Structures are given as C-alpha cells and as structure tokens.
Amino acid sequence: MPTLFGLPVGWAAIFGLFQIVLGGGVLASWIKNRPKMREIERNAETKLRDDLIARVERLETRVEETRSFYERKIERLQADYEAAQRIARHELANAKMRFRALIMLLKRLPDPPDGLAMILIDIENMELEQAKNEALEKGVVSAAKITSVAPVT
C-alpha cells in the first residue's frame, strides 16, 4: 500500500487528493478545451495580423498620395520660380541695355562736362570686370550642377 508522509493511503485517497488539488474536473476540462482555446488564439492572432496588414496598406496608400501631392506642388513651385527667373533676367537685360544706351549718349555729348570722359571710362571698366565675374560665376554654377548629378540606381 502506498504511503503519504508516512501514513498508509489507498488509491481512492490519491484520486481524491488529485480532485482536491486540481479542483475537481479542472484538469479534465482544461485538456478537453485546450484545442478550442488554441483555435481561439489562432483566430485572434490571424485577425490581429490581418488588421495590421490592412492598416499598413492604408498607411502606404496615404503616404503615396501625400508624396504624389507634394511632388505636384514642387513641380508647380519650380515652374513658378523658373517663370519668375526668366522675367527677372529679361528685366535685367533691359536695364543693362538702357544703361549702355545712356553711356553711349553721354559719350556723344557735343560739349561734355570736365571729367565725364574719365568717369565713362571707369564705368566701362567696371562693367567689363562685372561681365568677367558673371562669366566665372556661371561657370562655377554649371560645374556644380554637373558634379552634383549622381546616377540613379
């Protein structure tokens, strides 16, 4: 006969002890319901995964729409900027032409004031220096554009 803590115990007592410790049919119901609980857990995980996938897809769609919106906005801003640049260049060219015409008229004055010839020579020299500096700057800008273009991979 088995003993528990030195006392003789029968099989009925052992099963009774198991019943008390395990709360009656808790073990049996746990074993019986375990497949259903696993199925519920799997269904919950599947639903969570599907919900997360749907949410990510919605976010990706919104990101793409936002990116597309801002790309169009940037293109419009670039077009506006380029148009404003063209107008400014045209206005500057006109101002330069009017300035040169004024210099030409001042050179042809029949009775020029004293020192005007030297002033006009200085102005012409300054204009030549400015044209040279502008040409150098254009070269630097063009070189920067060429070197900044990286191949798209």
DSSP file with accessible surface (Angstrom, degrees, kcal/mol):
  #  RESIDUE AA STRUCTURE BP1 BP2  ACC     N-H-->O    O-->H-N    N-H-->O    O-->H-N    TCO  KAPPA ALPHA  PHI   PSI    X-CA   Y-CA   Z-CA
    1    1 A M              0   0  172      0, 0.0     9,-0.1     0, 0.0     2,-0.0   0.000 360.0 360.0 360.0 136.1    0.0    0.0    0.0
    2    2 A P        -     0   0   47      0, 0.0     7,-3.2     0, 0.0     2,-0.4  -0.310 360.0-146.0 -70.4 156.6    1.4    3.4   -0.8
    3    3 A T  E     -A    8   0A  96      5,-0.2     2,-0.5     3,-0.0     7,-0.0  -0.922   9.7-159.6-125.8 149.6    2.2    5.9    1.9
    4    4 A L  E >  S-A    7   0A  73      3,-2.7     3,-1.7    -2,-0.4     0, 0.0  -0.981  83.8 -16.5-129.1 116.1    1.9    9.6    2.1
    5    5 A F  T 3  S-     0   0  193     -2,-0.5    -1,-0.1     1,-0.3     0, 0.0   0.879 130.6 -52.9  55.7  36.6    4.0   11.4    4.8
    6    6 A G  T 3  S+     0   0   65      1,-0.2    -1,-0.3     0, 0.0    -3,-0.0   0.474 115.6 115.0  83.8   0.1    4.3    8.0    6.4
    7    7 A L  E <  S-A    4   0A 118     -3,-1.7    -3,-2.7     1,-0.0    -1,-0.2  -0.841  73.4-109.2-104.7 141.1    0.6    7.3    6.5
    8    8 A P  E     -A    3   0A  93      0, 0.0     2,-0.4     0, 0.0    -5,-0.2  -0.477  40.8-174.7 -69.4 134.0   -1.0    4.4    4.6
    9    9 A V        -     0   0   23     -7,-3.2     2,-0.1    -2,-0.2     0, 0.0  -0.996  13.4-144.6-133.3 135.0   -3.0    5.8    1.7
   10   10 A G     >  -     0   0   31     -2,-0.4     4,-1.9    -9,-0.1     3,-0.2  -0.423  33.0-103.1 -90.0 170.7   -5.3    3.9   -0.8
   11   11 A W  H  > S+     0   0  170      1,-0.2     4,-2.9     2,-0.2     5,-0.3   0.875 121.1  57.8 -63.0 -34.4   -5.8    4.7   -4.4
   12   12 A A  H  > S+     0   0   83      1,-0.2     4,-2.6     2,-0.2    -1,-0.2   0.912 105.8  49.8 -63.5 -38.5   -9.1    6.3   -3.7
   13   13 A A  H  > S+     0   0   52      2,-0.2     4,-2.6     1,-0.2    -1,-0.2   0.901 109.7  51.2 -66.9 -38.4   -7.4    8.7   -1.4
   14   14 A I  H  X S+     0   0   43     -4,-1.9     4,-2.5     2,-0.2    -2,-0.2   0.945 112.8  45.0 -64.1 -46.4   -4.8    9.5   -4.0
   15   15 A F  H  X S+     0   0  127     -4,-2.9     4,-2.3     1,-0.2    -2,-0.2   0.897 112.8  52.1 -64.8 -36.5   -7.5   10.2   -6.6
   16   16 A G  H  X S+     0   0   31     -4,-2.6     4,-2.3    -5,-0.3    -1,-0.2   0.905 108.8  50.3 -63.8 -40.1   -9.5   12.2   -4.1
   17   17 A L  H  X S+     0   0   81     -4,-2.6     4,-3.1     2,-0.2     5,-0.3   0.922 109.5  50.8 -63.9 -42.5   -6.3   14.2   -3.3
   18   18 A F  H  X S+     0   0  117     -4,-2.5     4,-3.0     1,-0.2    -2,-0.2   0.904 109.6  51.4 -59.3 -40.8   -5.9   14.9   -7.0
   19   19 A Q  H  <>S+     0   0  119     -4,-2.3     5,-3.5     2,-0.2     4,-0.4   0.899 113.0  44.6 -63.2 -41.7   -9.5   16.0   -7.2
   20   20 A I  H ><5S+     0   0  136     -4,-2.3     3,-0.7     3,-0.2    -2,-0.2   0.943 117.1  44.1 -68.1 -48.2   -9.0   18.4   -4.3
   21   21 A V  H 3<5S+     0   0  103     -4,-3.1    -2,-0.2     1,-0.2    -3,-0.2   0.918 119.7  41.4 -64.4 -42.7   -5.7   19.8   -5.6
   22   22 A L  T 3X5S-     0   0   66     -4,-3.0     4,-0.5    -5,-0.3     5,-0.3   0.396 114.4-112.5 -91.8   6.6   -6.9   20.2   -9.2
   23   23 A G  T <45 -     0   0   50     -3,-0.7     2,-0.6    -4,-0.4     3,-0.2   0.896  57.4 -74.2  71.3  39.7  -10.3   21.5   -8.3
   24   24 A G  T  4<S+     0   0   28     -5,-3.5     3,-0.4     1,-0.2     4,-0.3  -0.634 116.0   2.3  82.0-115.2  -12.4   18.6   -9.5
   25   25 A G  T  > S+     0   0   47     -2,-0.6     4,-3.2     1,-0.2     5,-0.3   0.133  95.5 111.1 -96.5  21.0  -12.6   18.4  -13.3
   26   26 A V  H  X S+     0   0   82     -4,-0.5     4,-2.9    -3,-0.2     5,-0.2   0.938  81.1  45.6 -62.0 -45.9  -10.4   21.4  -14.0
   27   27 A L  H  > S+     0   0   81     -3,-0.4     4,-2.8    -5,-0.3     5,-0.2   0.940 115.4  47.3 -63.1 -44.2   -7.6   19.3  -15.4
   28   28 A A  H  > S+     0   0   64     -4,-0.3     4,-2.6     1,-0.2    -2,-0.2   0.919 114.9  45.0 -63.4 -43.9  -10.1   17.3  -17.5
   29   29 A S  H  X S+     0   0   55     -4,-3.2     4,-2.9     2,-0.2    -1,-0.2   0.886 112.5  52.2 -69.7 -35.0  -11.9   20.4  -18.7
   30   30 A W  H  X S+     0   0  131     -4,-2.9     4,-1.2    -5,-0.3    -2,-0.2   0.945 113.2  44.0 -63.7 -45.2   -8.5   22.1  -19.5
   31   31 A I  H  < S+     0   0   99     -4,-2.8     3,-0.2    -5,-0.2    -2,-0.2   0.912 116.7  47.8 -64.0 -39.7   -7.4   19.1  -21.5
   32   32 A K  H  < S+     0   0  162     -4,-2.6     4,-0.3    -5,-0.2    -2,-0.2   0.886 118.3  38.8 -69.5 -39.9  -10.8   18.9  -23.2
   33   33 A N  H  X S+     0   0   60     -4,-2.9     4,-2.5     1,-0.2    -1,-0.2   0.526  88.9  93.9 -91.7  -5.5  -10.9   22.6  -24.0
   34   34 A R  H  X S+     0   0   60     -4,-1.2     4,-2.6     1,-0.2     5,-0.2   0.911  84.4  50.4 -57.4 -46.0   -7.3   23.1  -25.0
   35   35 A P  H  > S+     0   0   81      0, 0.0     4,-2.2     0, 0.0    -1,-0.2   0.923 112.4  48.2 -60.0 -38.9   -7.8   22.6  -28.7
   36   36 A K  H  > S+     0   0  132     -4,-0.3     4,-2.5     2,-0.2    -2,-0.2   0.909 111.2  50.3 -66.6 -39.8  -10.7   25.1  -28.7
   37   37 A M  H  X S+     0   0   72     -4,-2.5     4,-2.6     2,-0.2    -1,-0.2   0.908 110.1  50.3 -65.0 -39.4   -8.5   27.6  -26.8
   38   38 A R  H  X S+     0   0  128     -4,-2.6     4,-2.8    -5,-0.2    -1,-0.2   0.909 110.2  50.2 -63.4 -41.1   -5.7   27.2  -29.3
   39   39 A E  H  X S+     0   0  104     -4,-2.2     4,-2.9    -5,-0.2    -2,-0.2   0.922 110.5  49.4 -64.1 -41.9   -8.2   27.7  -32.2
   40   40 A I  H  X S+     0   0  114     -4,-2.5     4,-2.6     2,-0.2    -2,-0.2   0.932 112.2  48.2 -62.9 -43.1   -9.4   30.9  -30.5
   41   41 A E  H  X S+     0   0   92     -4,-2.6     4,-2.7     2,-0.2    -2,-0.2   0.920 112.4  48.6 -62.6 -44.2   -5.8   32.1  -30.0
   42   42 A R  H  X S+     0   0  135     -4,-2.8     4,-2.9     2,-0.2    -2,-0.2   0.917 112.0  49.0 -61.7 -44.6   -5.0   31.3  -33.6
   43   43 A N  H  X S+     0   0   91     -4,-2.9     4,-2.7     2,-0.2    -2,-0.2   0.905 112.1  48.7 -61.6 -41.1   -8.1   33.2  -34.8
   44   44 A A  H  X S+     0   0   59     -4,-2.6     4,-2.7     2,-0.2    -2,-0.2   0.922 113.2  47.0 -64.8 -43.2   -7.3   36.2  -32.7
   45   45 A E  H  X S+     0   0  126     -4,-2.7     4,-2.8     2,-0.2    -2,-0.2   0.909 112.9  49.4 -64.7 -41.0   -3.7   36.2  -34.0
   46   46 A T  H  X S+     0   0   52     -4,-2.9     4,-3.0     2,-0.2     5,-0.2   0.933 112.4  47.5 -62.6 -45.2   -4.9   35.9  -37.6
   47   47 A K  H  X S+     0   0  125     -4,-2.7     4,-2.9     2,-0.2    -2,-0.2   0.932 112.9  49.0 -63.2 -42.5   -7.4   38.7  -37.1
   48   48 A L  H  X S+     0   0  104     -4,-2.7     4,-2.7     2,-0.2    -2,-0.2   0.935 113.0  47.3 -61.6 -46.0   -4.7   40.9  -35.5
   49   49 A R  H  X S+     0   0  135     -4,-2.8     4,-2.7     2,-0.2    -2,-0.2   0.937 113.5  47.7 -61.5 -46.2   -2.3   40.1  -38.3
   50   50 A D  H  X S+     0   0   78     -4,-3.0     4,-2.5     1,-0.2    -2,-0.2   0.909 112.4  49.8 -63.0 -40.2   -4.9   40.8  -41.0
   51   51 A D  H  X S+     0   0   80     -4,-2.9     4,-2.4    -5,-0.2    -1,-0.2   0.916 112.2  47.6 -63.6 -42.8   -5.9   44.1  -39.2
   52   52 A L  H  X S+     0   0   86     -4,-2.7     4,-2.7     2,-0.2    -2,-0.2   0.905 111.5  50.2 -65.9 -40.7   -2.3   45.2  -39.0
   53   53 A I  H  X S+     0   0   80     -4,-2.7     4,-2.6     2,-0.2    -2,-0.2   0.934 111.9  48.1 -62.2 -44.7   -1.7   44.3  -42.7
   54   54 A A  H  X S+     0   0   34     -4,-2.5     4,-2.4     1,-0.2    -2,-0.2   0.914 111.8  50.3 -62.5 -39.9   -4.8   46.3  -43.7
   55   55 A R  H  X S+     0   0  144     -4,-2.4     4,-2.6     2,-0.2    -2,-0.2   0.925 110.5  48.6 -65.3 -43.4   -3.7   49.2  -41.6
   56   56 A V  H  X S+     0   0   72     -4,-2.7     4,-2.9     1,-0.2    -2,-0.2   0.919 110.5  51.8 -62.3 -41.3   -0.2   49.2  -43.1
   57   57 A E  H  X S+     0   0  110     -4,-2.6     4,-2.3     2,-0.2    -1,-0.2   0.914 110.2  48.6 -62.5 -41.7   -1.7   49.0  -46.6
   58   58 A R  H  X S+     0   0  151     -4,-2.4     4,-2.5     2,-0.2    -2,-0.2   0.926 112.6  48.7 -63.4 -42.2   -3.9   52.1  -45.8
   59   59 A L  H  X S+     0   0   79     -4,-2.6     4,-2.8     1,-0.2    -2,-0.2   0.912 110.1  51.0 -64.3 -41.6   -0.9   53.9  -44.5
   60   60 A E  H  X S+     0   0  122     -4,-2.9     4,-2.5     2,-0.2    -1,-0.2   0.908 110.4  49.9 -61.9 -40.6    1.2   53.1  -47.5
   61   61 A T  H  X S+     0   0   76     -4,-2.3     4,-2.6     2,-0.2    -2,-0.2   0.934 112.0  47.5 -63.1 -44.5   -1.6   54.4  -49.7
   62   62 A R  H  X S+     0   0  160     -4,-2.5     4,-2.7     1,-0.2    -2,-0.2   0.899 111.3  50.9 -64.8 -39.5   -1.8   57.6  -47.7
   63   63 A V  H  X S+     0   0   98     -4,-2.8     4,-3.0     2,-0.2    -1,-0.2   0.929 111.1  48.5 -62.9 -44.1    1.9   58.0  -47.9
   64   64 A E  H  X S+     0   0   92     -4,-2.5     4,-2.7     2,-0.2    -2,-0.2   0.918 112.2  48.5 -62.9 -42.5    1.9   57.5  -51.7
   65   65 A E  H  X S+     0   0  120     -4,-2.6     4,-2.5     2,-0.2    -2,-0.2   0.922 113.4  47.3 -64.1 -41.9   -1.0   60.0  -52.1
   66   66 A T  H  X S+     0   0   73     -4,-2.7     4,-2.6     2,-0.2     5,-0.2   0.923 112.4  49.2 -65.2 -44.4    0.9   62.6  -49.9
   67   67 A R  H  X S+     0   0  106     -4,-3.0     4,-2.4     1,-0.2    -2,-0.2   0.942 112.2  48.4 -59.6 -45.5    4.1   62.1  -51.8
   68   68 A S  H  X S+     0   0   37     -4,-2.7     4,-2.3    -5,-0.2    -2,-0.2   0.918 110.4  52.0 -62.0 -42.1    2.3   62.5  -55.1
   69   69 A F  H  X S+     0   0   86     -4,-2.5     4,-2.3     1,-0.2    -1,-0.2   0.944 112.7  44.2 -59.6 -47.8    0.6   65.6  -53.8
   70   70 A Y  H  X S+     0   0  123     -4,-2.6     4,-2.7     1,-0.2    -1,-0.2   0.839 109.5  56.0 -72.1 -30.5    3.9   67.2  -52.7
   71   71 A E  H  X S+     0   0   86     -4,-2.4     4,-2.4    -5,-0.2    -1,-0.2   0.934 110.4  45.8 -62.8 -44.0    5.7   66.2  -55.9
   72   72 A R  H  X S+     0   0  117     -4,-2.3     4,-2.3     2,-0.2    -2,-0.2   0.912 112.8  50.8 -63.7 -40.0    3.0   68.0  -57.9
   73   73 A K  H  X S+     0   0   85     -4,-2.3     4,-2.6     1,-0.2    -2,-0.2   0.922 110.1  49.2 -63.9 -42.7    3.2   71.0  -55.6
   74   74 A I  H  X S+     0   0   89     -4,-2.7     4,-2.9     1,-0.2    -1,-0.2   0.913 109.4  52.4 -63.0 -41.8    7.0   71.1  -56.0
   75   75 A E  H  X S+     0   0  122     -4,-2.4     4,-2.4     2,-0.2    -1,-0.2   0.918 110.7  47.6 -61.4 -42.2    6.7   70.9  -59.8
   76   76 A R  H  X S+     0   0  130     -4,-2.3     4,-2.7     2,-0.2    -2,-0.2   0.928 112.9  48.4 -63.9 -43.4    4.2   73.9  -59.7
   77   77 A L  H  X S+     0   0  103     -4,-2.6     4,-2.8     1,-0.2    -2,-0.2   0.901 111.3  50.3 -63.8 -39.7    6.6   75.9  -57.4
   78   78 A Q  H  X S+     0   0  107     -4,-2.9     4,-2.9     2,-0.2    -1,-0.2   0.918 110.9  48.9 -63.7 -42.6    9.5   75.1  -59.7
   79   79 A A  H  X S+     0   0   50     -4,-2.4     4,-2.4     2,-0.2    -2,-0.2   0.927 112.9  47.6 -63.0 -43.5    7.6   76.2  -62.8
   80   80 A D  H  X S+     0   0  109     -4,-2.7     4,-2.5     2,-0.2    -2,-0.2   0.923 113.4  48.5 -61.5 -44.2    6.6   79.5  -61.0
   81   81 A Y  H  X S+     0   0  144     -4,-2.8     4,-2.6     2,-0.2    -2,-0.2   0.926 111.6  48.6 -62.9 -45.4   10.2   80.1  -59.8
   82   82 A E  H  X S+     0   0   94     -4,-2.9     4,-2.4     2,-0.2    -1,-0.2   0.892 111.4  50.1 -63.8 -38.6   11.6   79.4  -63.3
   83   83 A A  H  X S+     0   0   34     -4,-2.4     4,-2.3    -5,-0.2    -1,-0.2   0.932 111.5  48.4 -64.7 -43.0    9.0   81.8  -64.8
   84   84 A A  H  X S+     0   0   58     -4,-2.5     4,-2.6     1,-0.2    -2,-0.2   0.895 111.1  51.6 -64.0 -37.1    9.9   84.5  -62.3
   85   85 A Q  H  X S+     0   0   71     -4,-2.6     4,-2.8     2,-0.2    -1,-0.2   0.911 108.4  50.3 -64.0 -44.2   13.6   83.9  -63.0
   86   86 A R  H  X S+     0   0  134     -4,-2.4     4,-2.4     2,-0.2    -2,-0.2   0.921 112.0  47.9 -60.3 -43.4   13.0   84.4  -66.8
   87   87 A I  H  X S+     0   0  101     -4,-2.3     4,-2.9     2,-0.2    -2,-0.2   0.933 112.3  49.0 -63.2 -44.7   11.1   87.6  -66.2
   88   88 A A  H  X S+     0   0   52     -4,-2.6     4,-2.6     1,-0.2    -2,-0.2   0.911 111.4  49.4 -63.4 -40.9   13.9   88.9  -63.8
   89   89 A R  H  X S+     0   0  139     -4,-2.8     4,-2.7     2,-0.2    -1,-0.2   0.915 111.9  49.0 -63.3 -40.9   16.6   88.0  -66.3
   90   90 A H  H  X S+     0   0  118     -4,-2.4     4,-2.4    -5,-0.2    -2,-0.2   0.935 112.1  47.7 -64.1 -45.5   14.6   89.8  -69.1
   91   91 A E  H  X S+     0   0  121     -4,-2.9     4,-2.4     2,-0.2    -2,-0.2   0.901 112.5  49.8 -62.7 -40.1   14.1   92.9  -66.9
   92   92 A L  H  X S+     0   0   97     -4,-2.6     4,-2.7     2,-0.2    -2,-0.2   0.919 109.4  50.9 -64.9 -42.6   17.8   92.9  -66.0
   93   93 A A  H  X S+     0   0   53     -4,-2.7     4,-2.3     1,-0.2    -2,-0.2   0.913 111.1  49.1 -60.9 -41.6   18.9   92.6  -69.7
   94   94 A N  H  X S+     0   0   65     -4,-2.4     4,-2.5     2,-0.2    -2,-0.2   0.911 110.9  49.6 -63.9 -42.1   16.6   95.5  -70.5
   95   95 A A  H  X S+     0   0   41     -4,-2.4     4,-2.5     2,-0.2    -2,-0.2   0.914 110.8  49.9 -64.0 -41.0   18.1   97.6  -67.6
   96   96 A K  H  X S+     0   0   58     -4,-2.7     4,-2.6     1,-0.2    -1,-0.2   0.913 110.5  50.4 -62.2 -41.4   21.6   96.8  -68.8
   97   97 A M  H  X S+     0   0  118     -4,-2.3     4,-2.3     2,-0.2    -2,-0.2   0.918 110.8  48.1 -64.3 -42.8   20.7   97.8  -72.3
   98   98 A R  H  X S+     0   0  163     -4,-2.5     4,-2.3     2,-0.2    -1,-0.2   0.907 111.3  51.5 -64.6 -38.7   19.2  101.1  -71.1
   99   99 A F  H  X S+     0   0   86     -4,-2.5     4,-2.4     2,-0.2    -2,-0.2   0.933 110.5  47.8 -63.0 -45.4   22.3  101.8  -69.1
  100  100 A R  H  X S+     0   0  109     -4,-2.6     4,-2.6     1,-0.2    -1,-0.2   0.884 110.3  52.5 -63.4 -37.8   24.6  101.1  -72.1
  101  101 A A  H  X S+     0   0   42     -4,-2.3     4,-2.6     2,-0.2    -1,-0.2   0.907 108.7  50.5 -64.0 -40.6   22.5  103.4  -74.2
  102  102 A L  H  X S+     0   0   92     -4,-2.3     4,-2.6     2,-0.2    -2,-0.2   0.930 110.6  49.1 -62.7 -43.3   22.8  106.2  -71.5
  103  103 A I  H  X S+     0   0    9     -4,-2.4     4,-2.1     1,-0.2    -2,-0.2   0.928 110.8  50.7 -61.1 -43.9   26.6  105.7  -71.5
  104  104 A M  H  X S+     0   0   89     -4,-2.6     4,-1.3     1,-0.2    -2,-0.2   0.924 110.9  48.3 -61.6 -43.1   26.6  105.9  -75.3
  105  105 A L  H  < S+     0   0  112     -4,-2.6     3,-0.2     1,-0.2    -1,-0.2   0.904 109.9  52.1 -64.1 -41.0   24.6  109.1  -75.3
  106  106 A L  H >< S+     0   0   52     -4,-2.6     3,-1.0     1,-0.2    -1,-0.2   0.862 106.7  53.9 -64.6 -34.2   26.9  110.6  -72.6
  107  107 A K  H 3< S+     0   0  107     -4,-2.1    -1,-0.2     1,-0.2    -2,-0.2   0.827 107.9  51.4 -66.4 -30.2   29.9  109.8  -74.8
  108  108 A R  T 3< S+     0   0  182     -4,-1.3    -1,-0.2    -3,-0.2    -2,-0.2   0.277  75.2 131.3 -94.5   8.2   28.4  111.6  -77.7
  109  109 A L    <   -     0   0   71     -3,-1.0    -3,-0.0     1,-0.1    -4,-0.0  -0.438  56.4-139.7 -59.7 135.8   27.6  114.9  -76.0
  110  110 A P  S    S+     0   0  129      0, 0.0    -1,-0.1     0, 0.0    -3,-0.0   0.887  96.7  23.6 -68.6 -34.8   28.9  117.7  -78.1
  111  111 A D  S    S-     0   0  148     -3,-0.0    -3,-0.1     0, 0.0    -2,-0.0  -0.657  85.6-168.4-130.6  76.4   30.2  119.7  -75.1
  112  112 A P        -     0   0   62      0, 0.0     3,-0.1     0, 0.0    -5,-0.0  -0.335  26.7-107.0 -69.4 148.0   30.8  117.2  -72.2
  113  113 A P    >   -     0   0   85      0, 0.0     3,-1.7     0, 0.0     4,-0.4  -0.273  50.2 -79.4 -66.2 160.2   31.5  118.5  -68.7
  114  114 A D  T 3  S+     0   0  170      1,-0.2     0, 0.0     2,-0.1     0, 0.0  -0.333 116.1  14.7 -62.4 136.8   35.0  118.2  -67.4
  115  115 A G  T 3> S+     0   0   43     -3,-0.1     4,-2.0    -2,-0.1    -1,-0.2   0.361  90.1 113.3  84.2  -7.8   35.9  114.7  -66.1
  116  116 A L  H <> S+     0   0   24     -3,-1.7     4,-2.8     1,-0.2     5,-0.2   0.909  73.5  55.9 -64.1 -38.8   33.0  113.0  -67.8
  117  117 A A  H  > S+     0   0   68     -4,-0.4     4,-2.2     1,-0.2    -1,-0.2   0.921 109.2  46.2 -60.2 -42.8   35.3  111.1  -70.2
  118  118 A M  H  > S+     0   0  117      2,-0.2     4,-2.6     1,-0.2    -1,-0.2   0.900 112.0  51.3 -67.3 -39.3   37.2  109.6  -67.3
  119  119 A I  H  X S+     0   0   94     -4,-2.0     4,-2.6     2,-0.2    -2,-0.2   0.926 110.5  48.7 -62.2 -44.0   34.0  108.7  -65.4
  120  120 A L  H  X S+     0   0    6     -4,-2.8     4,-2.6     2,-0.2    -2,-0.2   0.896 110.6  50.7 -64.5 -38.8   32.7  106.9  -68.5
  121  121 A I  H  X S+     0   0   77     -4,-2.2     4,-2.4    -5,-0.2    -1,-0.2   0.931 111.2  48.6 -64.4 -43.2   36.0  105.0  -68.9
  122  122 A D  H  X S+     0   0   84     -4,-2.6     4,-2.5     2,-0.2    -2,-0.2   0.915 111.2  50.1 -61.7 -42.3   35.8  104.0  -65.3
  123  123 A I  H  X S+     0   0   43     -4,-2.6     4,-2.5     2,-0.2    -2,-0.2   0.925 110.6  49.4 -63.1 -43.0   32.2  102.9  -65.7
  124  124 A E  H  X S+     0   0   58     -4,-2.6     4,-2.5     2,-0.2    -1,-0.2   0.910 111.1  49.7 -62.9 -41.2   33.1  100.8  -68.8
  125  125 A N  H  X S+     0   0   92     -4,-2.4     4,-2.4     2,-0.2    -1,-0.2   0.911 110.9  49.5 -63.7 -42.4   36.0   99.2  -66.9
  126  126 A M  H  X S+     0   0  134     -4,-2.5     4,-2.6     2,-0.2    -2,-0.2   0.910 110.7  50.7 -62.3 -40.0   33.7   98.3  -64.0
  127  127 A E  H  X S+     0   0   48     -4,-2.5     4,-2.5     2,-0.2    -2,-0.2   0.906 110.0  49.3 -66.1 -39.8   31.2   96.9  -66.5
  128  128 A L  H  X S+     0   0  120     -4,-2.5     4,-2.2     2,-0.2    -1,-0.2   0.915 111.7  48.9 -64.0 -41.9   33.8   94.7  -68.1
  129  129 A E  H  X S+     0   0   91     -4,-2.4     4,-2.5     1,-0.2    -2,-0.2   0.912 111.3  50.0 -63.2 -42.1   35.0   93.5  -64.8
  130  130 A Q  H  X S+     0   0  100     -4,-2.6     4,-2.6     2,-0.2    -2,-0.2   0.910 109.2  51.3 -63.0 -41.4   31.4   92.7  -63.8
  131  131 A A  H  X S+     0   0   51     -4,-2.5     4,-2.2     2,-0.2    -1,-0.2   0.909 110.5  49.6 -63.1 -40.0   30.9   90.8  -67.0
  132  132 A K  H  X S+     0   0  118     -4,-2.2     4,-2.3     2,-0.2    -2,-0.2   0.932 111.6  48.1 -64.7 -43.8   34.0   88.7  -66.4
  133  133 A N  H  X S+     0   0   69     -4,-2.5     4,-2.5     1,-0.2    -2,-0.2   0.891 110.5  51.7 -64.0 -39.2   32.9   87.9  -62.8
  134  134 A E  H  X S+     0   0   53     -4,-2.6     4,-2.6     2,-0.2    -1,-0.2   0.907 108.7  50.9 -64.0 -40.5   29.5   86.9  -64.0
  135  135 A A  H  X S+     0   0   61     -4,-2.2     4,-2.0     2,-0.2    -2,-0.2   0.923 111.3  48.1 -63.6 -41.8   31.0   84.6  -66.6
  136  136 A L  H  X S+     0   0  112     -4,-2.3     4,-2.3     2,-0.2    -2,-0.2   0.919 111.8  49.8 -63.6 -42.4   33.2   83.0  -63.9
  137  137 A E  H  X S+     0   0  128     -4,-2.5     4,-2.7     1,-0.2     5,-0.2   0.910 108.6  52.2 -64.1 -40.7   30.2   82.6  -61.6
  138  138 A K  H  X S+     0   0  144     -4,-2.6     4,-2.6     1,-0.2    -1,-0.2   0.905 109.4  50.8 -61.5 -39.4   28.1   81.0  -64.4
  139  139 A G  H  X S+     0   0   42     -4,-2.0     4,-2.5     2,-0.2    -2,-0.2   0.916 110.2  48.6 -63.8 -42.2   31.0   78.5  -64.9
  140  140 A V  H  X S+     0   0  102     -4,-2.3     4,-2.5     2,-0.2    -2,-0.2   0.927 112.6  48.3 -64.2 -44.1   31.1   77.6  -61.2
  141  141 A V  H  X S+     0   0   67     -4,-2.7     4,-2.3     2,-0.2    -2,-0.2   0.929 112.4  48.8 -63.2 -43.8   27.3   77.1  -61.1
  142  142 A S  H  X S+     0   0   64     -4,-2.6     4,-2.3    -5,-0.2    -2,-0.2   0.922 111.5  49.4 -62.8 -41.7   27.4   74.9  -64.2
  143  143 A A  H  X S+     0   0   49     -4,-2.5     4,-2.7     1,-0.2     5,-0.2   0.908 109.8  51.6 -64.4 -39.2   30.2   72.9  -62.8
  144  144 A A  H  X S+     0   0   51     -4,-2.5     4,-1.7     1,-0.2    -1,-0.2   0.899 109.8  49.6 -64.9 -39.4   28.4   72.4  -59.5
  145  145 A K  H  X S+     0   0  137     -4,-2.3     4,-0.9     2,-0.2    -1,-0.2   0.920 112.2  48.0 -63.9 -42.8   25.3   71.2  -61.4
  146  146 A I  H >< S+     0   0  130     -4,-2.3     3,-0.6     1,-0.2    -2,-0.2   0.930 115.0  43.8 -65.9 -43.8   27.3   68.7  -63.4
  147  147 A T  H 3< S+     0   0  114     -4,-2.7    -1,-0.2     1,-0.2    -2,-0.2   0.760 108.9  58.3 -75.6 -21.7   29.1   67.3  -60.4
  148  148 A S  H 3< S+     0   0   90     -4,-1.7     2,-0.6    -5,-0.2    -1,-0.2   0.675  81.2  98.1 -81.4 -15.0   26.0   67.1  -58.2
  149  149 A V    <<  -     0   0  112     -4,-0.9    -4,-0.0    -3,-0.6     3,-0.0  -0.616  57.6-171.6 -77.4 116.8   24.2   64.9  -60.7
  150  150 A A        -     0   0   70     -2,-0.6     2,-0.1     1,-0.0    -2,-0.1  -0.849  30.9 -99.6-107.6 145.7   24.5   61.3  -59.4
  151  151 A P        -     0   0  119      0, 0.0     2,-0.5     0, 0.0    -1,-0.0  -0.391  37.0-122.1 -64.1 140.2   23.4   58.3  -61.4
  152  152 A V              0   0  144     -2,-0.1    -3,-0.0    -3,-0.0     0, 0.0  -0.708 360.0 360.0 -85.0 126.3   20.1   56.9  -60.3
  153  153 A T              0   0  176     -2,-0.5    -1,-0.0     0, 0.0     0, 0.0  -0.741 360.0 360.0-109.9 360.0   20.3   53.3  -59.2
